[in-house]
Amino acid sequence: MKKILLTLSLIIAFIVARSQNLTPRQLFPGLFESVQLSDVFPDNKTFVDATPKREPALIMKDYLAQKNKPGFDLKQFVTDNFDIPGGPKSIFKSDINTGIRKHIDTLWQVLYRRHDTVSKYSSLLPMPNDFIIPGGRFRETYYWDSYFTMLGLHESHQTKIIQNMIGNFAYMIDKYGFIPNGTRTYYLSRSQPPFFSMMLDVLAKDEGKQVLVKYQPELLKEYAFWMKGSAKLKQGQAYRNSVRMPAGEILNRYWDESDKPREESFKKDVNAAKLTKQDTNAFYRNIRAAAESGWDFSTRWMDTTGKLETIQTTFIIPVDLNCLLYHLELSIASSYQLQGNVTAYNSYLTKAHLRKKAISKYSWSEKNGWFMDYNWKEKHTTPVETLAGVFPLEFNIAGAKQAEQVASKLKSKFLKPGGLVTTINRSGQQWDSPNAWAPLQYIAIDGLNNYHQSDLARSIAITWIQTNLQVFNETGKLMEKYNVVDTNVKAGGGEYPLQDGFGWTNGVLLDLLDQYYPSQL
């Protein structure tokens, strides 16, 4: 009878675990902390991506029975009970002589994953369609990465894959109410920069504007996620992702529902919290909010010392986030216009207009000649100039004079021998100098073209293409990020080694090649 009851309890525990999308830390309390804090694996992401070989409850039962016995080997226990992720079974080696376009076309297949191969015990979130991953240690779909990957997929005429990936994002919005940072249970407490409406623009090139109508329910649900609780806010108050500004406007910030260490970077977060003067839970939330931004980490989120322990992401109104939400509002407005719903169209057009005014009001710095982030707690722009300042050009929010000033500063301060640095600061963080990232190059180039700054846009594009090609010709690889100050040195900083693959690098490079070298390479 006891065995029957135990079996039933295990079955019930598993069903509940799956229905609640429990994270590895929730499924393996005690075991999780022991593994992550003891350096069983050099990278904390390894264990949270590992797949249990049997029911988590049975693994925990054995762990609790064995862990205090003499000679217990934690690493052996983990390898006995989990399938550990590593490199691909067959390491892809490129043939440099076939050229960069052939390399990228082949990589789409290397980075392609089937949706129906997810283990029932994995931290992976099940998806209805196949998808593309970034590569390296990133073995799942990431939200904002995917937009820039889609740019290249479109150039490769891979419309079906774009449809599938957008279908996955729509599925997640319907299931979870938002698009998570990535398709893992441990990412379900936060999103990432909201590029879903931009993805629909890519698909619309092949399928027409009616895609906005098709995905209107998901556009509205994503908007509701970012704006949740905003209607009840008083001036100077914030709730989740929304902030009521001094004059009554609503702008948005990055946020995370959890105030605990990130499971995929558990030890680093725990150790970093020992150095901060902040409340520990507030510190963890600020770390997590920076992860939602995709810029993890950068001095844009810190005080003037640039030390991680001073991170204050939730105090900051990011200019790029609000530009993306402006585009989301315009997309929803367009979806209603296509349906002939004039009232709803005008409502969202008004929301977009008010946000555009607020972005210019709070983010434009005449002194800097740049669009800055805004600290809503201290009521002033932040001191760090970053490439996020080009987003108002991408979305036609900047005035003509402002765009000229941004272009001038891009050329004089940000443009280096290999491309545009993310910030001017050298902090050791990966989203600072000397590093450069494909998505920000693309936004800058596209934004400059919107304001007829075509010569500078071309100069940046060609510089970036050459940086990519130099590394490719030397290594046969395309990297996650690049050192553009000293192009003979690999990019560094961050919480993990330099990754190759790489989804958004491939996508942006192919898009730029087709714009600037359509018949070459």
Secondary structure, 3 states (H helix, E strand, C coil): CHHHHHHHHHHHHHHHHHHCCCCHHHHCCCHHHHHHHCCCCCCCHHHHHCEECCCHHHHHHHHHHHCCCCCCCHHHHHHHHEECCCCCCCCCCCCHHHCHHHHHHHHHHHCEECHHHCCCCCCECCCCCCEECCECCECCCEHHHHHHHHHHHHHCCCHHHHHHHHHHHHHHHHHHCCCCCECEHHHCCCCCCCCHHHHHHHHHHHHCCHHHHHCHHHHHHHHHHHHCCHHHCCCCCEECCEEECCCCCEEECCCCCCCCCCHHHHHHHHHHHCCCCCCHHHHHHHHHHHHHHCCCCCHHHCCCCCCHHHCCHHHEECHHHHHHHHHHHHHHHHHHHHHCCHHHHHHHHHHHHHHHHHHHHHHEECCCCEECCEECCCCEECCCCEHHHHHHHHCCCCCHHHHHHHHHHHHHHHEECCEECCECCCCCCCCCCCEECHHHHHHHHHHHHHCCCHHHHHHHHHHHHHHHHHHHHHHCCCECCEECCCCCCCCCCCCCCCCECCHHHHHHHHHHHHHHCCCCC
